[in-house]
Amino acid sequence: MRLPPRIALLALGLVAVVYSAASLTGGWLGTPPWWWTETQASDVTVFGATQRLGLEELRKGREWISGDVIVAGLAVAAFGTLSRRHRERVA
């Protein structure tokens, strides 16, 4: 794999790790979208425009999802660091 895609994969993996770790350590980068689930939804029409309004609550198992995202980010970053060069063998 060429260098630019490897750098992009490494950066993407590290961003996922930092964002998920931030959600587990107090949410200093904001609350991630996988922490919330929509419980009730209703359609409201105001001045001819219909919008869907819903109540959100914290999802059960959200910490495990953050941990899974950390593991996936580490895997993507590790894949980005792999070198696919074939070395010549000297006989």
Z-matrix of the N, CA and C atoms (Angstrom, degrees):
N
C 1 1.445
C 2 1.517 1 108.16
N 3 1.292 2 115.87 1 141.95
C 4 1.465 3 120.92 2 -178.46
C 5 1.523 4 110.37 3 -73.37
N 6 1.309 5 115.78 4 166.26
C 7 1.465 6 121.83 5 -174.27
C 8 1.535 7 113.62 6 -65.94
N 9 1.356 8 121.47 7 -46.46
C 10 1.474 9 118.85 8 -177.74
C 11 1.536 10 114.61 9 -59.63
N 12 1.338 11 120.22 10 -43.15
C 13 1.470 12 117.81 11 176.26
C 14 1.526 13 112.95 12 -65.34
N 15 1.321 14 116.97 13 -33.22
C 16 1.460 15 119.85 14 177.47
C 17 1.517 16 111.36 15 -65.79
N 18 1.320 17 116.47 16 -40.95
C 19 1.471 18 120.08 17 177.87
C 20 1.522 19 110.22 18 -65.76
N 21 1.347 20 117.01 19 -39.98
C 22 1.468 21 120.72 20 178.89
C 23 1.529 22 111.09 21 -63.84
N 24 1.332 23 117.86 22 -42.82
C 25 1.463 24 120.76 23 178.09
C 26 1.523 25 111.61 24 -64.91
N 27 1.307 26 116.39 25 -41.32
C 28 1.459 27 120.53 26 177.96
C 29 1.530 28 110.59 27 -61.63
N 30 1.326 29 116.89 28 -45.85
C 31 1.467 30 120.89 29 179.70
C 32 1.524 31 111.01 30 -64.67
N 33 1.326 32 117.59 31 -43.36
C 34 1.463 33 121.08 32 179.41
C 35 1.523 34 111.00 33 -61.34
N 36 1.320 35 116.58 34 -44.15
C 37 1.461 36 120.03 35 178.52
C 38 1.519 37 112.73 36 -63.35
N 39 1.318 38 116.64 37 -42.78
C 40 1.464 39 119.83 38 179.84
C 41 1.520 40 112.30 39 -67.50
N 42 1.333 41 116.94 40 -36.04
C 43 1.471 42 120.15 41 176.74
C 44 1.527 43 109.91 42 -64.24
N 45 1.326 44 117.79 43 -42.49
C 46 1.462 45 121.01 44 178.60
C 47 1.529 46 110.82 45 -62.66
N 48 1.322 47 117.02 46 -41.43
C 49 1.460 48 121.04 47 179.53
C 50 1.525 49 110.64 48 -64.04
N 51 1.315 50 117.83 49 -47.12
C 52 1.465 51 121.30 50 -178.32
C 53 1.526 52 110.97 51 -65.64
N 54 1.336 53 117.92 52 -41.80
C 55 1.468 54 120.95 53 -178.59
C 56 1.527 55 110.74 54 -65.60
N 57 1.325 56 117.00 55 -42.27
C 58 1.462 57 119.78 56 179.43
C 59 1.522 58 111.68 57 -70.09
N 60 1.314 59 116.67 58 -40.20
C 61 1.460 60 119.59 59 177.16
C 62 1.526 61 110.78 60 -63.79
N 63 1.319 62 116.83 61 -35.78
C 64 1.462 63 120.31 62 177.08
C 65 1.522 64 111.04 63 -64.85
N 66 1.337 65 117.21 64 -36.33
C 67 1.458 66 119.22 65 179.65
C 68 1.524 67 111.31 66 -69.52
N 69 1.317 68 116.95 67 -29.36
C 70 1.464 69 120.00 68 179.36
C 71 1.520 70 113.02 69 -82.83
N 72 1.326 71 117.83 70 -19.00
C 73 1.462 72 121.00 71 -175.93
C 74 1.519 73 112.34 72 -110.06
N 75 1.303 74 117.39 73 33.94
C 76 1.458 75 120.24 74 174.08
C 77 1.507 76 115.12 75 112.53
N 78 1.295 77 118.70 76 0.82
C 79 1.458 78 121.09 77 175.60
C 80 1.511 79 114.03 78 67.30
N 81 1.334 80 118.09 79 38.83
C 82 1.465 81 120.31 80 -176.88
C 83 1.512 82 113.24 81 -73.32
N 84 1.336 83 118.86 82 -4.49
C 85 1.470 84 121.66 83 170.89
C 86 1.527 85 110.94 84 -112.42
N 87 1.311 86 115.95 85 15.31
C 88 1.459 87 120.39 86 -178.03
C 89 1.516 88 110.81 87 99.03
N 90 1.312 89 115.32 88 169.29
C 91 1.458 90 120.77 89 179.67
C 92 1.517 91 109.23 90 -84.85
N 93 1.320 92 118.29 91 127.03
C 94 1.468 93 120.01 92 -179.55
C 95 1.526 94 111.17 93 -70.81
N 96 1.317 95 117.60 94 155.72
C 97 1.471 96 120.12 95 -175.83
C 98 1.519 97 113.66 96 -66.89
N 99 1.325 98 119.08 97 -22.89
C 100 1.460 99 119.52 98 -178.32
C 101 1.527 100 112.29 99 -79.97
N 102 1.321 101 118.72 100 -1.50
C 103 1.455 102 120.96 101 177.82
C 104 1.525 103 112.07 102 -83.46
N 105 1.313 104 118.31 103 -16.36
C 106 1.465 105 121.64 104 -174.65
C 107 1.520 106 110.79 105 -112.69
N 108 1.317 107 115.47 106 148.35
C 109 1.453 108 121.60 107 174.29
C 110 1.530 109 108.22 108 -134.80
N 111 1.311 110 116.19 109 143.83
C 112 1.461 111 120.98 110 -179.08
C 113 1.525 112 108.70 111 -85.10
N 114 1.344 113 116.74 112 125.93
C 115 1.458 114 120.13 113 -176.43
C 116 1.522 115 112.02 114 -98.46
N 117 1.314 116 117.29 115 -46.13
C 118 1.459 117 121.00 116 179.98
C 119 1.520 118 107.63 117 -130.53
N 120 1.300 119 115.40 118 136.81
C 121 1.461 120 119.09 119 178.90
C 122 1.525 121 108.56 120 -131.42
N 123 1.315 122 115.22 121 142.58
C 124 1.461 123 120.22 122 176.54
C 125 1.521 124 108.43 123 -144.71
N 126 1.327 125 115.45 124 148.91
C 127 1.457 126 121.35 125 178.12
C 128 1.522 127 109.15 126 -92.07
N 129 1.325 128 116.07 127 130.36
C 130 1.458 129 122.24 128 -179.88
C 131 1.523 130 108.02 129 -122.01
N 132 1.327 131 116.16 130 130.63
C 133 1.461 132 120.88 131 178.79
C 134 1.527 133 109.09 132 -108.54
N 135 1.323 134 115.28 133 121.58
C 136 1.458 135 121.87 134 178.52
C 137 1.516 136 107.60 135 -128.66
N 138 1.314 137 117.01 136 120.24
C 139 1.463 138 123.50 137 179.88
C 140 1.528 139 111.85 138 53.75
N 141 1.326 140 116.19 139 39.92
C 142 1.456 141 120.85 140 176.71
C 143 1.518 142 115.49 141 83.13
N 144 1.318 143 117.59 142 -4.64
C 145 1.462 144 120.99 143 178.89
C 146 1.525 145 108.95 144 -104.76
N 147 1.313 146 115.72 145 127.92
C 148 1.459 147 120.90 146 -179.24
C 149 1.524 148 109.60 147 -98.48
N 150 1.321 149 114.05 148 129.22
C 151 1.461 150 119.99 149 176.93
C 152 1.510 151 109.06 150 -126.52
N 153 1.295 152 114.98 151 148.81
C 154 1.461 153 120.67 152 178.45
C 155 1.530 154 108.63 153 -98.43
N 156 1.319 155 115.61 154 118.77
C 157 1.455 156 121.56 155 179.31
C 158 1.518 157 108.78 156 -109.23
N 159 1.296 158 116.23 157 139.30
C 160 1.457 159 119.70 158 179.96
C 161 1.510 160 111.34 159 -144.91
N 162 1.310 161 114.32 160 153.45
C 163 1.446 162 120.68 161 174.39
C 164 1.524 163 107.83 162 -91.90
N 165 1.302 164 115.86 163 140.00
C 166 1.456 165 120.16 164 -179.06
C 167 1.518 166 109.91 165 -117.22
N 168 1.310 167 115.38 166 145.32
C 169 1.460 168 120.34 167 174.29
C 170 1.524 169 108.18 168 -136.29
N 171 1.313 170 114.71 169 164.58
C 172 1.467 171 119.61 170 -179.14
C 173 1.523 172 109.83 171 -67.45
N 174 1.321 173 115.59 172 135.49
C 175 1.469 174 122.20 173 -179.25
C 176 1.526 175 110.02 174 -78.63
N 177 1.310 176 115.98 175 141.25
C 178 1.461 177 120.51 176 174.82
C 179 1.528 178 108.46 177 -72.78
N 180 1.307 179 116.74 178 139.48
C 181 1.455 180 120.98 179 179.54
C 182 1.517 181 114.14 180 80.31
N 183 1.320 182 117.45 181 16.81
C 184 1.472 183 120.88 182 -176.35
C 185 1.517 184 112.41 183 -65.32
N 186 1.337 185 116.91 184 -31.33
C 187 1.463 186 119.58 185 178.19
C 188 1.522 187 110.59 186 -66.81
N 189 1.328 188 117.22 187 -37.31
C 190 1.460 189 121.12 188 178.05
C 191 1.520 190 110.87 189 -65.72
N 192 1.338 191 116.50 190 -37.96
C 193 1.463 192 119.81 191 177.73
C 194 1.531 193 109.36 192 -63.69
N 195 1.327 194 117.14 193 -42.37
C 196 1.472 195 120.22 194 177.32
C 197 1.517 196 110.90 195 -61.56
N 198 1.327 197 116.96 196 -40.85
C 199 1.456 198 120.03 197 176.83
C 200 1.516 199 112.10 198 -63.42
N 201 1.334 200 116.18 199 -38.75
C 202 1.469 201 119.76 200 177.42
C 203 1.528 202 111.55 201 -64.96
N 204 1.318 203 116.67 202 -38.16
C 205 1.465 204 120.05 203 178.17
C 206 1.526 205 110.28 204 -66.83
N 207 1.325 206 117.13 205 -35.82
C 208 1.471 207 120.13 206 175.82
C 209 1.524 208 110.34 207 -62.38
N 210 1.332 209 116.50 208 -45.95
C 211 1.468 210 120.36 209 -179.93
C 212 1.527 211 110.50 210 -63.07
N 213 1.333 212 116.90 211 -43.27
C 214 1.467 213 120.18 212 178.85
C 215 1.525 214 110.77 213 -64.08
N 216 1.333 215 117.86 214 -40.14
C 217 1.458 216 121.02 215 177.65
C 218 1.512 217 112.42 216 -63.66
N 219 1.337 218 116.37 217 -39.93
C 220 1.463 219 119.61 218 176.53
C 221 1.523 220 111.18 219 -64.67
N 222 1.334 221 116.37 220 -38.37
C 223 1.471 222 119.46 221 179.09
C 224 1.526 223 111.05 222 -66.14
N 225 1.330 224 117.49 223 -41.70
C 226 1.469 225 120.62 224 178.83
C 227 1.526 226 110.20 225 -65.65
N 228 1.334 227 116.35 226 -42.19
C 229 1.469 228 119.51 227 178.66
C 230 1.526 229 110.78 228 -64.42
N 231 1.320 230 117.64 229 -40.27
C 232 1.461 231 120.43 230 178.51
C 233 1.525 232 110.86 231 -65.65
N 234 1.322 233 116.82 232 -39.61
C 235 1.460 234 120.11 233 177.65
C 236 1.526 235 110.66 234 -63.54
N 237 1.339 236 116.49 235 -35.36
C 238 1.457 237 120.21 236 178.53
C 239 1.512 238 113.59 237 -69.49
N 240 1.321 239 116.72 238 -21.79
C 241 1.466 240 118.97 239 179.89
C 242 1.524 241 113.21 240 -89.13
N 243 1.325 242 117.10 241 -9.91
C 244 1.462 243 119.85 242 -179.76
C 245 1.523 244 110.85 243 -69.34
N 246 1.290 245 115.32 244 141.58
C 247 1.458 246 120.97 245 176.08
C 248 1.518 247 108.05 246 -107.38
N 249 1.304 248 117.48 247 130.13
C 250 1.453 249 122.07 248 -177.96
C 251 1.525 250 112.53 249 -102.11
N 252 1.288 251 117.64 250 23.10
C 253 1.458 252 120.49 251 179.64
C 254 1.520 253 109.79 252 -74.66
N 255 1.288 254 115.22 253 137.74
C 256 1.459 255 120.91 254 175.75
C 257 1.526 256 108.32 255 -96.05
N 258 1.275 257 115.56 256 122.69
C 259 1.458 258 119.52 257 -179.94
C 260 1.526 259 109.16 258 -88.78
N 261 1.285 260 114.46 259 144.15
C 262 1.454 261 118.68 260 177.74
C 263 1.515 262 109.23 261 -77.18
N 264 1.309 263 114.58 262 137.29
C 265 1.455 264 119.30 263 178.74
C 266 1.525 265 108.56 264 -93.74
N 267 1.281 266 114.12 265 133.73
C 268 1.456 267 119.55 266 177.78
C 269 1.530 268 107.52 267 -95.08
N 270 1.330 269 114.84 268 121.21
C 271 1.477 270 118.85 269 -177.23
C 272 1.508 271 111.75 270 -89.74
